[in-house]
Structure formats: structure tokens, C-alpha cells
Amino acid sequence: MANKWVLKVTSTPLFFLWTQLIIAVALFGASDALRLLPDRLTFDPKVCKGLVSMVGLNIIGLSFSNYTLKYVDASFYQVARGLVLPFTLVTSFVAFRSTPSLRIFFACGIVTIGFFIGVFLDGTSVSMLGVFFGVVSSGITAVHSVVIKESLNVVNGSALLLSWYTNLLSAIILLPICFLAGEGSGIMGLFFGEQEAVKADGGMSLFATFIWGSIITASFLGFYSFSVSSSPLQGALGFLMSIASLLSIKVTSPITHMVSSAVRGVAASLLAMWLFHDIITSGRATSIAAILLGSIYYTWVKNQETQKPASSAGSYERVKMEDVESGKEYKPK
């Protein structure tokens, strides 16, 4: 939510993203200096080369996500990005050749219907540019969640090092992109222009809103989570949640991680109605409900399917009666 708070008043969404990345890098550096991290931070050019695809997807995905939130209401954000689950299913099939069950397809269908209800049947004016950014962002997010699995091998399975390298390299590459995208004048105006004196929401100046918003939301990067707190402590909590998100992908499947993120995002839409006075129509509410129910149903189905192999793991192999009668020694296969 703090992201939307800033994006409502700034014309430099990419520079806002860069500021968040720099704060994340600074938090990493401070934590390493104080010996708070289990792994020491390193910088290896060979590792950087192995993370090219990871960093590229991270920059593009985060940029498109920010543009999505800039052009649509906060309550509509998760609807605009409602195709994350379908895209992730397709990506997992292409990458891992995993064929989903019919119930998984049904859950995916519910989510997809929810997306189309929100975009085409809501009846309210929706920025199609924002929807476009949301769809592309969803596709990139799906691919990104799979690439994270592969990228962990480059850093010997360390989620901390992967987050460190991703934030650092993304910040280095994104800075010149900010100027190539034409945000130079907006950046100069943010620091030196007369607009800095203009009061934004909450009685804060544009510059103060930008800085505090960056601190609050720092390190919710890569996973498109949003903070609702105005305390600077939330930046530190976001820093920890970023690492927790990487760890969740490490120990779960990419689809499970993305669904959990989607469910949290849909719940955040309800907060947008309170914080930003967004109007949630019956069509939009139906869309959010369909995406939420489809995600919950998917989670339940996935849990049922993963329990089946576990239950059969403890089964025994039947011994032939003639072997028992003859006293033949049983040798398990």
C-alpha cells in the first residue's frame, strides 16, 4: 500500500524502485557488518554472470509491477495481475514437464474467469495500459519464480546470497535505465524543484513522501508485496520478509509460493478500499472473490495431491505365504 502512496504523487516510478533497491543493499551491508547474517556477503564476478537471467527478469518484473500499480487502483492491482497462477502453471509445464491434474486446471479456470470478470465485466473505467502492464508482469513473475529455483544453485543454495546479489546488481543496472526512460527531469525536480514544497497526502512534502515510502517498502522487491504501516521499522521487516520469500521458494514449489503471494495481495485489496477510498463494485468484488477462491481451492488440491505419495511411503510389501511356510528369508526390494 505504501507503494501506491508514493506512486500517486511521483512521476519517477523507476527511480522509486531504484531507491528501494539501494535501501535493501544498505540493509544487507549493515547486517553483514554487524555479523547478523549466517552467510558472509561476497561479490564474485562468476556468480554475477550466472545470475544474468535472474537479475534481468527481476528488473523487468518489478518495473512493470510498479507501472501497473501507478495506472490502476490499489484494489484493482491484484485483478490486473490475476493471471499469475495460469502463467505459472504453463511455465512449470514447459520447464519441468509437470502435467497438472484436472482439479488443478479447474482451479486455474476459476482464477482466469475472475480476471476476465474484473477487466471486462466490471462496468467501471479501467486503464487498459495498467492491465497490459499487469498481464506482462504476471508472466514475468511466473518465469521469475522458476528461475529463482535454478539461480539458487549458482549461490550454493543460499537464499541470503541470492537476495544480496539480485538487489545489488539490479540497483547497478537500473540507475542508467531511469535516465534512458526519461526520468532525469523528474529526479532533478524531486530534489531541487519547486514541487518539493507541495504537500502530498498526509501533509508531507513530495520529497518526504518519496523517501518514507521507499524506507517502508524497501525489500518487498521481487515478490510484489505491499506494506500498510507508516513506521520505518516496516522497512526492516520487509527486508526480512524478502529473505523469507526466497526461503519459501527454496523449500516449496514455485506455484505454491506464487499462490500464497496472490492470496495476500487479494486481502490487501480490501485495505485499499479503506486507505485510498477505492470503490469496490459488485463486479470487482466478484472478480477478487473468484481469484481468492480459485487460489484457495488450488492450495487445497495441491495439499491433497502431495499427501498421496507420503501416505504410500509407509506401506509394506506383501510377503508370499509359501515363503513364510518354507521359512525363506525375506529380502526387501
C-alpha positions in Angstrom: 0.0 0.0 0.0 2.9 2.3 0.7 4.0 1.8 -2.9 0.7 3.2 -4.1 1.0 6.0 -1.7 4.2 7.1 -3.4 3.3 6.3 -7.0 0.2 8.5 -6.7 2.4 11.6 -6.3 5.6 10.8 -8.2 6.5 10.8 -11.9 9.6 8.6 -11.4 8.4 5.1 -10.7 11.7 3.6 -11.9 13.8 5.8 -9.6 11.4 4.9 -6.8 12.3 1.3 -7.4 16.0 2.1 -7.6 15.7 3.8 -4.2 14.1 0.8 -2.7 16.9 -1.4 -4.1 19.6 0.9 -2.6 18.0 0.8 0.8 17.8 -3.0 0.6 21.5 -3.2 -0.3 22.4 -0.8 2.6 20.4 -3.1 5.0 22.3 -6.1 3.7 25.6 -4.3 4.2 24.8 -3.1 7.7 23.6 -6.6 8.7 26.8 -8.1 7.4 29.0 -5.6 9.2 27.2 -6.4 12.4 27.6 -10.1 11.8 23.8 -10.6 11.9 23.7 -12.9 8.8 24.5 -16.6 8.8 26.3 -16.2 5.5 29.0 -13.6 4.8 28.3 -11.4 1.8 30.6 -11.8 -1.1 31.0 -10.4 -4.6 32.1 -12.9 -7.2 32.0 -11.9 -10.9 31.5 -15.5 -11.9 28.3 -15.6 -9.7 27.2 -12.3 -11.3 27.5 -13.9 -14.7 25.4 -16.9 -13.6 22.6 -14.6 -12.4 22.1 -12.6 -15.6 18.7 -14.0 -16.3 17.6 -13.7 -12.7 18.6 -10.0 -12.5 17.1 -9.2 -15.9 13.7 -10.7 -15.0 13.8 -9.1 -11.6 14.3 -5.6 -13.1 11.7 -6.0 -15.8 9.1 -7.6 -13.5 9.5 -5.0 -10.7 9.3 -2.2 -13.2 6.2 -3.5 -14.9 4.7 -4.1 -11.4 5.3 -0.5 -10.4 3.8 0.8 -13.7 0.7 -1.5 -13.1 0.1 0.0 -9.6 0.6 3.5 -11.0 -2.1 3.2 -13.6 -4.7 1.2 -11.7 -6.4 1.5 -8.3 -4.8 -0.4 -5.4 -7.9 -2.5 -5.0 -7.7 -3.5 -8.7 -4.0 -4.3 -8.7 -4.4 -8.0 -7.9 -7.1 -8.3 -10.5 -4.7 -6.8 -13.1 -2.1 -9.4 -12.1 -4.7 -12.2 -11.7 -3.1 -14.4 -14.4 0.0 -15.2 -12.2 -1.3 -18.7 -11.5 -2.2 -19.7 -15.1 1.1 -18.3 -16.3 3.0 -20.2 -13.6 1.2 -23.5 -14.5 2.3 -23.0 -18.1 5.8 -22.1 -17.1 6.2 -25.1 -14.8 4.9 -27.4 -17.5 7.4 -26.0 -20.0 10.3 -26.0 -17.6 9.7 -29.2 -15.6 7.3 -31.1 -17.8 4.9 -31.4 -14.9 1.3 -32.1 -16.1 -1.3 -30.6 -13.7 -4.4 -32.7 -12.7 -7.9 -31.8 -13.9 -8.7 -30.3 -10.5 -5.7 -28.0 -10.8 -6.9 -26.9 -14.3 -10.3 -26.3 -12.7 -8.8 -24.0 -10.0 -6.8 -22.2 -12.7 -10.0 -21.7 -14.7 -11.7 -20.1 -11.7 -8.8 -17.7 -11.3 -8.9 -16.9 -15.0 -12.6 -16.2 -15.0 -12.1 -13.9 -12.1 -9.6 -11.9 -14.1 -11.9 -11.5 -17.1 -14.8 -10.5 -14.9 -12.7 -7.8 -13.3 -11.3 -6.5 -16.6 -14.3 -6.7 -18.9 -17.5 -7.1 -16.9 -16.9 -4.8 -14.0 -18.6 -1.8 -15.7 -16.2 0.7 -14.3 -13.5 2.5 -16.2 -10.2 0.6 -16.1 -6.8 1.7 -17.5 -6.1 -0.9 -20.3 -2.5 0.3 -20.1 -2.4 -0.7 -16.5 -4.0 -4.1 -17.4 -1.3 -4.6 -20.1 1.5 -4.0 -17.6 -0.3 -6.3 -15.1 -0.6 -9.1 -17.6 3.1 -8.8 -18.7 4.1 -8.5 -15.1 2.2 -11.7 -14.2 4.0 -13.6 -17.0 7.4 -12.4 -15.9 6.6 -13.2 -12.3 5.8 -16.8 -13.2 9.0 -17.2 -15.1 10.9 -15.4 -12.3 9.7 -17.9 -9.7 11.1 -20.8 -11.7 14.4 -19.1 -12.5 14.9 -18.5 -8.7 15.0 -22.2 -8.3 17.7 -22.5 -10.8 19.6 -19.5 -9.6 19.9 -20.9 -6.1 22.3 -23.5 -7.5 24.6 -20.6 -8.5 25.0 -19.4 -4.9 25.2 -22.9 -3.4 21.6 -22.8 -2.2 22.0 -19.7 -0.1 18.8 -17.6 -0.3 20.6 -14.7 1.5 23.3 -14.5 -1.1 20.8 -14.7 -3.9 18.8 -11.8 -2.5 22.0 -9.8 -1.9 23.3 -10.3 -5.5 19.9 -9.7 -7.0 19.3 -6.4 -5.2 22.8 -5.2 -5.7 23.1 -6.0 -9.4 19.5 -4.7 -10.1 20.4 -1.4 -8.5 23.5 -1.0 -10.6 21.7 -1.8 -13.9 18.5 0.1 -13.1 20.1 3.6 -12.5 21.1 4.3 -16.1 17.7 2.9 -17.2 16.0 5.6 -15.1 17.6 8.3 -17.2 17.1 6.4 -20.5 13.4 6.2 -19.7 13.3 10.0 -19.4 13.0 10.3 -15.6 16.0 12.6 -15.4 14.0 15.8 -15.2 11.6 14.3 -12.6 14.5 13.2 -10.5 16.1 16.6 -10.5 12.7 18.2 -9.8 12.2 15.8 -6.9 15.4 17.0 -5.1 15.7 20.6 -6.4 12.4 21.6 -7.9 9.7 23.9 -6.5 7.3 20.9 -6.4 9.2 19.7 -3.3 7.3 22.3 -1.3 3.9 21.0 -2.4 2.2 19.0 0.3 1.2 15.5 -0.7 -1.2 13.1 1.1 -0.9 13.2 4.9 0.5 16.7 4.9 4.0 15.6 3.8 6.0 17.1 1.0 6.6 15.1 -2.2 10.2 14.5 -1.2 9.3 13.3 2.3 6.6 11.0 0.9 9.1 9.6 -1.6 11.8 8.9 1.0 9.5 7.5 3.7 7.6 5.4 1.1 11.0 4.0 -0.1 12.0 3.1 3.5 8.7 1.5 4.3 8.6 -0.7 1.3 12.3 -1.5 0.9 13.0 -5.1 0.2 9.5 -6.2 -0.6 11.1 -6.4 -4.0 10.8 -9.3 -6.4 7.7 -10.6 -4.7 5.4 -7.6 -5.1 4.2 -7.5 -1.5 3.0 -4.3 0.0 3.2 -2.7 3.4 0.4 -0.9 5.2 2.5 0.5 8.0 3.8 4.0 8.1 6.6 3.1 10.5 10.2 3.0 9.3 10.5 -0.3 11.2 8.5 -1.9 8.4 11.5 -1.4 6.1 13.5 -3.8 8.3 10.6 -6.2 8.5 10.3 -6.0 4.7 14.0 -6.8 4.5 13.4 -10.0 6.5 10.3 -10.9 4.5 12.2 -10.7 1.3 14.6 -13.3 2.6 11.6 -15.4 3.9 10.1 -15.3 0.5 13.2 -16.7 -1.1 13.4 -19.4 1.5 9.7 -20.3 0.8 10.5 -20.8 -2.8 13.5 -22.9 -1.9 11.5 -25.3 0.2 8.2 -25.3 -1.8 7.2 -25.3 -5.4 7.1 -22.1 -7.5 3.3 -22.4 -7.9 2.7 -22.8 -4.2 4.8 -19.7 -3.4 3.0 -17.6 -6.1 -0.4 -18.6 -4.9 0.4 -17.6 -1.3 1.6 -14.2 -2.6 -1.6 -13.8 -4.6 -3.8 -14.6 -1.6 -2.0 -12.0 0.5 -2.4 -9.5 -2.3 -6.2 -10.0 -2.7 -6.6 -9.4 1.1 -4.6 -6.2 0.5 -7.3 -5.0 -2.0 -9.7 -4.8 0.9 -7.3 -2.5 2.7 -7.1 -0.3 -0.3 -10.8 0.4 0.0 -10.2 1.8 3.5 -6.8 3.6 2.9 -7.4 5.1 -0.5 -11.2 5.1 -0.6 -11.3 2.9 -3.6 -14.8 1.9 -4.8 -15.2 -1.8 -5.0 -18.2 -2.6 -7.2 -20.1 -5.8 -7.2 -18.2 -6.8 -10.4 -14.8 -6.1 -8.8 -15.8 -7.9 -5.6 -16.9 -10.9 -7.6 -13.6 -10.8 -9.5 -11.5 -10.7 -6.3 -13.6 -13.4 -4.7 -13.1 -15.7 -7.8 -9.4 -15.2 -7.7 -9.2 -15.8 -4.0 -11.5 -18.9 -4.1 -9.6 -20.3 -7.0 -6.3 -19.8 -5.2 -7.6 -21.4 -2.0 -9.1 -24.4 -4.0 -5.8 -24.8 -5.7 -3.9 -24.8 -2.4 -6.3 -27.5 -1.0 -6.0 -29.7 -4.1 -2.2 -29.3 -4.1 -2.1 -30.3 -0.5 -4.2 -33.4 -1.2 -2.1 -34.4 -4.1 1.2 -34.1 -2.2 -0.1 -36.2 0.7 -0.8 -39.2 -1.5 2.9 -40.2 -2.1 3.7 -39.6 1.5 0.9 -42.0 2.7 2.1 -44.7 0.4 5.7 -44.3 1.5 5.0 -46.1 4.7 3.2 -49.1 3.1 4.6 -52.6 3.3 5.4 -55.1 0.7 3.3 -58.2 1.0 5.2 -61.5 1.7 4.1 -64.6 -0.2 2.5 -67.2 2.0 4.7 -70.0 0.5 7.8 -68.1 1.6 6.5 -67.9 5.1 5.7 -71.6 5.3 9.1 -72.6 3.9 10.9 -70.3 6.3 12.6 -68.5 3.4 14.3 -65.3 4.4 12.5 -62.1 3.2 14.7 -59.6 1.4 13.0 -56.3 0.8 13.4 -54.8 -2.7 
